[in-house]
Amino acid sequence: QMMQQLRSCLAFLALAHCLSHSNGYTLHHRRGTTAKQKATIEQPNRRTAITTGVSVAILGITNVFTPKEANAEPPTEFKNVGAQAPAPEGERPFETLPNGVKIKDFRVGSGDAVVGKGSKVSVQCTGRLLNLNGVVFYNTKKNDPDGFGEGRPLNFEVGSGAALPGLESGLMGMQKGGIRRIIVPPELGYTKFPGLEPIPINDVDQRALDSVIKNPRRDATLLFDVKLERVK
């Protein structure tokens, strides 16, 4: 099928070239034009025909070789994320909390301290927009004013009103060193609590976030991957 479309494009190009010559010949002989007039008439007609043929041929070839990925579906990870039943083999299923937040532990931490209301936490965190197929709008690794590539963690007190309620809820019960994925529904995210942490670190990330939360037709569900570095 690809070769057939390619041959059709090349045939059209050849036809356009032939028409350009015939148009100039006909005008010259039917109207008795001079050689100078013939050149004046033939040139634009020939150029128009060839240009049209080339344009169509290029469009056809481009269509033939356009990668299928251009119209690919969103990655499976961000399609109905957290709703798989059952979870993929060998993986923990998501747990849905009473307020609608979903959590999934990738690594359980250790230590006596457990995140609860009033805990002071320090986390490395990545935030994604599910409506935009997982576009990252926040990453603590970008908070690197010293330029050492370490990235400053996000610090806040749970229950103080500094961070999104959905994120705080998802952190409950974690221990130091734990890694957890947290899915926050719109009503516990920026839709109702704009301006709370995590706040995008640069203008580009802020615009990505705004394009979702300021558009009521878009799903403002958030996905956070967090690693708890400290809790006290």
C-alpha positions as CSV (number, residue, x, y, z in Angstrom):
1,Q,0.0,0.0,0.0
2,M,2.9,2.4,0.8
3,M,4.6,1.7,-2.5
4,Q,1.3,2.2,-4.4
5,Q,0.8,5.6,-2.8
6,L,4.4,6.6,-3.6
7,R,4.0,5.5,-7.3
8,S,0.8,7.6,-7.5
9,C,2.6,10.7,-6.2
10,L,5.4,10.3,-8.7
11,A,3.0,9.7,-11.5
12,F,1.2,13.0,-10.7
13,L,4.5,14.8,-10.6
14,A,5.3,13.5,-14.1
15,L,1.9,14.5,-15.4
16,A,2.3,18.0,-14.1
17,H,5.6,18.3,-15.8
18,C,4.1,17.2,-19.2
19,L,1.1,19.6,-18.8
20,S,3.5,22.5,-18.3
21,H,5.1,21.9,-21.7
22,S,1.8,21.3,-23.5
23,N,0.2,24.5,-22.0
24,G,3.1,26.6,-23.3
25,Y,3.0,25.0,-26.8
26,T,-0.8,25.5,-27.2
27,L,-0.7,29.1,-26.2
28,H,2.2,29.8,-28.6
29,H,0.6,28.2,-31.7
30,R,-3.0,29.1,-31.2
31,R,-2.4,32.8,-30.5
32,G,0.5,33.4,-32.8
33,T,2.7,34.7,-30.0
34,T,6.3,35.8,-30.6
35,A,9.2,33.9,-29.0
36,K,9.5,36.5,-26.3
37,Q,5.8,36.4,-25.5
38,K,5.9,32.6,-25.5
39,A,8.7,32.6,-22.9
40,T,6.6,35.1,-20.8
41,I,3.5,32.9,-21.0
42,E,5.2,29.5,-20.7
43,Q,7.3,30.3,-17.7
44,P,4.5,31.1,-15.2
45,N,2.3,28.3,-16.5
46,R,5.1,25.8,-16.3
47,R,6.2,27.0,-12.9
48,T,2.6,26.8,-11.6
49,A,2.1,23.3,-12.9
50,I,5.4,22.0,-11.6
51,T,5.0,23.7,-8.2
52,T,1.5,22.2,-7.8
53,G,2.8,18.7,-8.8
54,V,5.7,18.9,-6.4
55,S,3.5,20.1,-3.5
56,V,1.0,17.3,-4.0
57,A,3.8,14.7,-4.3
58,I,5.5,15.9,-1.2
59,L,2.2,15.9,0.7
60,G,1.6,12.3,-0.5
61,I,5.1,11.1,0.4
62,T,4.9,12.8,3.8
63,N,1.6,11.0,4.5
64,V,3.1,7.7,3.5
65,F,6.1,8.0,5.8
66,T,4.3,9.7,8.7
67,P,5.2,7.6,11.8
68,K,2.2,5.9,13.4
69,E,3.4,7.2,16.8
70,A,2.1,10.7,15.8
71,N,-1.4,9.5,16.5
72,A,-0.5,7.0,19.2
73,E,-2.6,6.5,22.3
74,P,-1.5,7.8,25.7
75,P,1.0,5.6,27.5
76,T,-0.7,2.7,29.4
77,E,0.7,4.1,32.6
78,F,-1.4,7.2,32.3
79,K,-4.6,5.6,30.9
80,N,-7.1,4.8,33.6
81,V,-4.1,4.9,36.0
82,G,-4.8,3.3,39.3
83,A,-8.0,1.6,38.1
84,Q,-6.4,-1.7,36.9
85,A,-8.1,-4.7,38.4
86,P,-6.3,-6.8,39.1
87,A,-2.9,-5.1,39.3
88,P,-0.2,-6.4,36.9
89,E,1.4,-9.6,38.1
90,G,4.0,-9.0,40.8
91,E,2.8,-5.5,41.6
92,R,0.9,-4.1,44.5
93,P,-2.6,-2.9,43.6
94,F,-3.6,0.7,44.3
95,E,-5.4,1.3,47.6
96,T,-8.2,3.8,47.5
97,L,-8.6,5.9,50.6
98,P,-12.0,7.1,51.9
99,N,-11.5,10.6,50.4
100,G,-10.8,9.2,46.9
101,V,-7.0,9.5,47.0
102,K,-5.2,6.4,45.6
103,I,-1.8,5.2,46.9
104,K,0.6,2.5,45.8
105,D,3.8,1.7,47.6
106,F,6.9,0.8,45.5
107,R,9.2,0.6,48.5
108,V,8.2,0.5,52.1
109,G,10.3,2.6,54.4
110,S,11.7,1.8,57.8
111,G,12.2,3.4,61.2
112,D,10.0,4.3,64.2
113,A,8.7,7.7,62.8
114,V,5.5,7.4,60.8
115,V,3.9,10.3,58.9
116,G,0.8,11.7,60.6
117,K,-0.9,15.0,61.3
118,G,1.7,17.4,62.6
119,S,4.7,15.5,61.2
120,K,7.4,17.6,59.6
121,V,8.4,15.9,56.3
122,S,11.1,16.3,53.7
123,V,10.3,14.7,50.4
124,Q,11.7,14.4,46.9
125,C,8.7,14.7,44.6
126,T,7.6,14.6,41.0
127,G,4.1,15.8,39.9
128,R,2.4,14.9,36.7
129,L,-0.7,16.0,34.9
130,L,-2.7,12.9,33.8
131,N,-4.9,15.0,31.4
132,L,-1.7,15.8,29.5
133,N,-0.5,12.2,29.3
134,G,1.8,12.6,32.3
135,V,3.5,15.9,31.6
136,V,5.7,16.8,34.5
137,F,4.7,20.1,36.2
138,Y,6.8,19.8,39.3
139,N,10.1,18.1,40.2
140,T,12.2,18.8,43.2
141,K,15.3,18.0,41.2
142,K,14.8,21.2,39.3
143,N,15.0,23.1,42.6
144,D,18.8,23.3,42.3
145,P,20.0,26.9,43.1
146,D,23.5,25.7,43.9
147,G,23.9,23.9,40.6
148,F,25.1,20.6,42.1
149,G,22.3,18.5,40.6
150,E,21.0,17.4,44.0
151,G,17.7,19.3,44.1
152,R,16.3,20.6,47.3
153,P,13.5,18.5,48.8
154,L,10.0,19.8,49.5
155,N,9.6,20.6,53.3
156,F,6.3,21.2,55.1
157,E,4.3,20.3,58.1
158,V,1.5,17.9,57.5
159,G,-1.9,19.4,58.5
160,S,-0.6,23.0,58.5
161,G,-2.3,24.0,55.3
162,A,0.9,24.4,53.4
163,A,0.5,21.5,51.0
164,L,-2.4,20.1,48.9
165,P,-4.8,18.0,51.1
166,G,-4.6,15.1,48.6
167,L,-0.9,14.9,48.8
168,E,-0.9,15.1,52.6
169,S,-3.4,12.4,52.8
170,G,-1.4,10.2,50.5
171,L,1.7,10.6,52.7
172,M,0.0,9.3,55.8
173,G,1.6,6.2,57.2
174,M,4.9,6.5,55.3
175,Q,8.2,5.9,56.9
176,K,11.7,7.2,56.1
177,G,13.0,5.9,52.7
178,G,9.6,4.9,51.5
179,I,8.6,5.5,47.8
180,R,4.9,5.9,47.0
181,R,2.8,6.9,44.1
182,I,-0.2,9.1,45.0
183,I,-3.1,9.9,42.7
184,V,-5.0,13.1,43.8
185,P,-8.5,13.8,42.6
186,P,-9.3,17.4,41.4
187,E,-11.3,18.2,44.5
188,L,-8.3,17.6,46.7
189,G,-5.8,19.3,44.4
190,Y,-5.2,22.7,42.8
191,T,-8.8,23.0,41.5
192,K,-10.0,23.9,45.0
193,F,-6.6,24.7,46.7
194,P,-4.6,26.8,44.3
195,G,-1.3,28.2,45.5
196,L,-0.5,25.4,47.9
197,E,2.7,23.3,47.7
198,P,4.0,21.8,45.5
199,I,4.3,25.0,43.6
200,P,5.9,24.7,40.1
201,I,9.5,25.9,40.1
202,N,9.6,27.7,36.7
203,D,7.2,29.5,34.4
204,V,7.0,26.7,31.8
205,D,5.8,24.2,34.4
206,Q,3.4,26.7,35.8
207,R,1.8,27.3,32.4
208,A,1.4,23.5,31.9
209,L,-0.4,23.3,35.3
210,D,-2.6,26.4,34.5
211,S,-3.6,24.9,31.1
212,V,-5.3,22.1,33.0
213,I,-6.6,23.6,36.3
214,K,-7.9,26.8,34.7
215,N,-9.8,24.8,32.0
216,P,-13.0,23.3,33.5
217,R,-13.3,20.9,30.6
218,R,-10.1,19.2,31.6
219,D,-9.5,16.5,34.2
220,A,-7.3,18.0,36.9
221,T,-6.3,14.7,38.5
222,L,-2.7,14.7,39.6
223,L,-0.1,12.0,40.0
224,F,2.8,12.4,42.5
225,D,5.7,10.1,42.9
226,V,7.3,10.8,46.3
227,K,10.3,9.6,48.3
228,L,10.2,10.4,52.0
229,E,13.7,11.5,53.0
230,R,12.9,12.7,56.6
231,V,10.0,12.7,59.0
232,K,9.9,13.9,62.6
